[in-house]
């Protein structure tokens, strides 16, 4: 789908035609829509087609008159069939001489405010809009990092009494998401540093000042992702030991119960043999045998309690 927007009073509003548009957004475009944009704006074909690959690396490219920036943006998979809830995907930003084109084959929330017209007003130029997208990207990384941390804390509370691998697998998925975030944030940082040195950015003095703030915000996000990743790695190691220890405690308890029950079973087995046995002539033989069994069992329980087996 192709969305076209023009700028009115420092805000985006839908444009009727692409000629009057300042910003064109391709949302999961069909091959025909992609080819239409490529032909109309004389773009390199791989400027758009490369973005279909979910693992496309962040990069900055130029052709004769257009610039392509590919950012790695965070995405959230709401359906349970996904291997991870949080991942990253490429977002393409193409700067032509008079328009800015964004391309996304994957659902992401970075551009939502701009598409809905709910963004704050700001002096809109190609440079400032590009940096605002980078800033929104860092903000959503922080938002999802906090959600990962919240879910990790919830899993941690469940793990204290768990002997299953289910919670550890959930933690592993969180760690996988953090690896995606770390890698993508570092690649975005390289693009921002290259952009800071580019002559294209110097055409907008305000954007030159703004990019420092964007780089700082991205660095802070990287630092937070590193901290959460370190905490999660240590937590997984600790709780793997806890699960193993919980299992050992249960096995020790079951073994103790088995030994306690083995004594009455042994005595009953002996007195079940067809040979001459003590007390067999006594009318209270059953009570005596049962008493001996109970006393031995109670004695063994006290021994295990003293040794803290229970």
C-alpha positions in Angstrom: 0.0 0.0 0.0 1.2 3.5 -0.9 0.6 6.4 1.4 1.3 10.0 0.4 1.6 13.0 2.8 2.2 16.7 2.4 3.3 19.2 5.0 0.8 21.8 6.3 1.7 23.9 9.3 4.5 21.6 10.4 2.3 18.5 10.3 1.7 15.7 7.9 -1.7 15.4 6.2 -2.7 13.0 3.4 -1.9 14.2 -0.1 -4.1 13.6 -3.1 -1.3 13.0 -5.5 2.3 11.9 -5.2 3.3 15.1 -7.0 2.3 17.3 -4.1 3.5 14.9 -1.5 6.6 15.5 0.6 6.6 12.0 2.2 5.6 8.7 0.5 5.3 5.6 2.6 5.3 2.1 1.1 3.7 -0.3 3.6 4.3 -3.9 2.6 4.1 -3.0 -1.1 3.2 -5.4 -3.8 5.7 -5.9 -6.6 3.6 -3.7 -8.9 3.6 -0.8 -6.3 7.3 -1.2 -5.7 8.0 -1.1 -9.4 5.8 2.0 -9.8 7.9 3.9 -7.3 11.2 2.7 -8.7 10.2 3.9 -12.2 8.6 7.2 -11.1 11.6 8.3 -9.0 14.3 6.6 -11.0 15.5 4.5 -8.1 17.9 1.6 -8.0 15.7 -1.6 -7.8 17.5 -3.0 -4.8 16.7 0.2 -2.8 13.3 -1.4 -2.3 13.6 -5.1 -3.0 16.4 -5.7 -0.6 14.1 -4.6 2.2 12.0 -7.8 1.8 14.8 -9.7 3.6 14.2 -9.5 7.4 17.9 -9.9 8.0 19.0 -7.0 5.8 21.8 -5.1 7.4 21.7 -1.4 8.3 23.6 0.6 5.7 23.8 3.9 3.9 24.1 4.1 0.1 24.1 6.8 -2.6 23.4 6.7 -6.3 23.6 9.6 -8.6 20.9 11.7 -6.9 19.3 9.6 -4.3 20.3 8.4 -0.8 19.2 5.1 0.9 19.4 4.6 4.6 18.4 1.2 6.1 17.7 1.2 9.8 17.0 -1.8 12.0 13.8 -1.0 13.9 12.2 -3.0 16.8 9.0 -5.0 16.1 6.7 -6.8 18.4 5.1 -10.1 17.4 1.7 -10.4 19.1 0.9 -14.0 17.9 2.1 -16.8 20.1 3.4 -18.9 17.2 6.4 -16.6 16.8 9.7 -17.9 18.1 10.4 -14.6 19.9 8.1 -11.8 20.9 10.5 -9.0 20.1 12.8 -8.8 17.1 14.1 -6.3 14.6 13.3 -5.6 10.9 14.7 -3.3 8.2 13.1 0.1 7.5 14.2 1.8 4.3 14.4 5.6 4.0 15.1 7.0 0.6 15.9 10.7 0.1 15.3 12.0 -3.4 15.9 15.6 -4.5 12.4 16.7 -3.3 10.8 13.8 -1.5 11.4 11.3 1.3 10.3 7.7 0.7 10.0 5.1 3.5 9.6 1.4 2.9 8.6 -1.3 5.4 7.7 -4.8 4.6 7.2 -5.6 8.3 4.7 -4.1 10.8 6.4 -1.6 13.1 5.2 1.2 15.4 8.0 3.7 14.6 6.0 5.5 11.9 2.6 5.1 13.5 2.3 8.7 14.9 3.3 10.2 11.6 1.0 8.1 9.6 -1.9 8.9 12.0 -1.1 12.6 12.0 -0.6 12.6 15.8 3.0 13.7 16.0 4.1 16.9 17.6 4.7 19.8 15.3 8.3 20.4 14.2 10.1 22.2 11.3 9.8 19.4 8.7 12.7 19.0 6.3 14.1 15.8 4.9 17.0 15.9 7.4 14.8 16.7 10.4 12.2 14.1 9.6 14.9 11.4 9.1 16.4 12.2 12.5 13.0 12.2 14.1 12.5 8.7 12.7 15.8 7.7 14.3 14.8 9.2 17.6 11.4 7.4 17.5 13.3 4.2 16.8 15.5 4.6 19.9 12.3 5.4 22.0 10.6 2.2 20.9 13.8 0.2 21.6 13.6 1.6 25.1 9.9 0.8 25.4 10.4 -2.8 24.3 13.5 -3.2 26.6 11.4 -2.1 29.6 8.7 -4.7 28.5 11.4 -7.4 28.2 12.6 -6.5 31.7 9.1 -6.6 33.1 8.5 -10.1 31.6 11.9 -11.3 32.8 10.9 -10.2 36.4 7.6 -12.1 36.0 9.4 -15.3 34.8 11.9 -14.9 37.7 9.1 -15.0 40.3 7.8 -18.2 38.6 11.2 -19.8 38.6 11.7 -19.8 42.3 9.5 -22.8 42.8 9.9 -24.4 39.3 11.5 -27.6 38.3 10.6 -27.3 34.6 12.4 -26.1 31.6 9.5 -24.0 30.4 10.5 -20.8 32.2 14.2 -21.2 31.2 13.1 -21.5 27.5 11.1 -18.2 28.0 14.1 -16.6 29.4 16.2 -17.9 26.4 13.7 -16.2 24.1 14.1 -12.9 26.0 17.9 -13.2 25.7 17.5 -13.9 22.0 15.5 -10.7 21.6 18.2 -8.7 23.5 20.8 -10.1 21.1 18.7 -8.8 18.2 18.4 -5.4 19.8 22.1 -5.1 20.7 23.2 -6.0 17.2 20.7 -3.7 15.5 21.3 -0.7 17.8 25.1 -0.9 17.1 24.5 -1.1 13.4 22.2 1.9 13.6 24.9 3.8 15.6 27.3 3.3 12.7 24.8 4.7 10.2 24.2 7.8 12.5 27.9 8.4 12.7 28.3 8.2 8.9 25.3 10.5 8.5 26.8 13.0 10.9 29.8 13.3 8.6 27.8 13.5 5.4 27.4 16.7 3.5 23.7 16.0 3.0 23.0 16.7 6.6 24.9 20.0 6.5 22.1 21.5 4.3 20.0 21.8 7.5 21.8 23.5 10.4 19.1 22.5 12.9 19.5 18.9 11.9 23.2 19.1 12.6 22.5 20.0 16.2 19.8 17.4 16.5 21.9 14.5 15.4 24.1 14.8 18.5 21.0 14.2 20.7 19.9 11.3 18.5 23.3 9.6 18.8 23.4 10.1 22.6 19.9 8.6 22.9 21.0 5.6 20.8 24.1 5.1 22.9 21.9 5.2 26.1 19.7 2.6 24.6 22.7 0.4 23.7 23.9 0.7 27.3 20.5 -0.3 28.7 20.3 -3.3 26.3 23.8 -4.4 27.4 22.8 -4.1 31.1 19.6 -6.1 30.6 21.5 -8.7 28.6 24.1 -9.2 31.3 21.5 -9.4 34.0 19.5 -12.0 32.0 22.6 -14.1 31.3 23.5 -14.3 34.9 19.9 -15.0 35.9 19.7 -17.9 33.5 22.8 -19.5 34.9 21.6 -19.0 38.5 18.1 -20.4 37.8 19.5 -23.4 35.9 21.3 -24.2 39.2 18.1 -23.5 41.2 16.0 -25.9 39.0 18.7 -28.5 39.4 18.8 -28.0 43.2 15.0 -28.1 43.5 15.1 -31.4 41.7 17.7 -32.7 44.1 15.6 -31.7 47.1 12.6 -33.5 45.8 14.7 -36.6 45.0 16.2 -36.5 48.5 12.7 -36.3 50.0 11.4 -39.2 47.9 14.4 -41.3 48.7 13.9 -40.7 52.4 10.2 -41.7 52.2 11.2 -44.9 50.3 13.7 -45.9 53.0 11.2 -45.2 55.8 8.6 -47.4 54.0 11.1 -50.1 53.4 11.5 -51.0 57.1 7.9 -52.0 57.7 7.9 -53.8 54.3 11.0 -55.7 55.3 9.5 -56.8 58.7 6.2 -57.8 57.1 8.1 -59.8 54.5 10.0 -61.7 57.2 6.9 -62.5 59.2 5.2 -63.7 56.0 7.7 -66.6 55.7 6.5 -70.1 56.5 9.2 -70.8 59.2 9.4 -70.6 62.9 9.4 -66.9 64.0 9.6 -65.0 67.3 6.2 -64.2 68.9 4.3 -66.5 66.6 2.7 -68.3 69.6 1.9 -65.0 71.3 -1.7 -63.8 70.9 -0.4 -60.2 70.6 2.1 -61.0 67.9 0.5 -58.8 65.3 0.4 -55.8 67.7 4.1 -56.4 68.7 5.3 -56.6 65.1 3.3 -53.5 64.1 4.6 -51.7 67.1 8.2 -52.5 66.3 7.7 -51.4 62.7 6.1 -48.1 63.7 8.9 -47.4 66.3 11.6 -48.1 63.8 9.9 -45.9 61.2 9.5 -43.0 63.7 13.1 -43.4 64.8 14.2 -43.2 61.1 12.0 -40.1 60.6 13.7 -38.4 63.6 17.1 -39.2 62.2 16.3 -37.7 58.8 14.8 -34.6 60.4 17.9 -34.1 62.5 20.0 -34.4 59.3 17.6 -31.9 57.6 16.5 -34.4 54.9 13.0 -33.1 55.3 
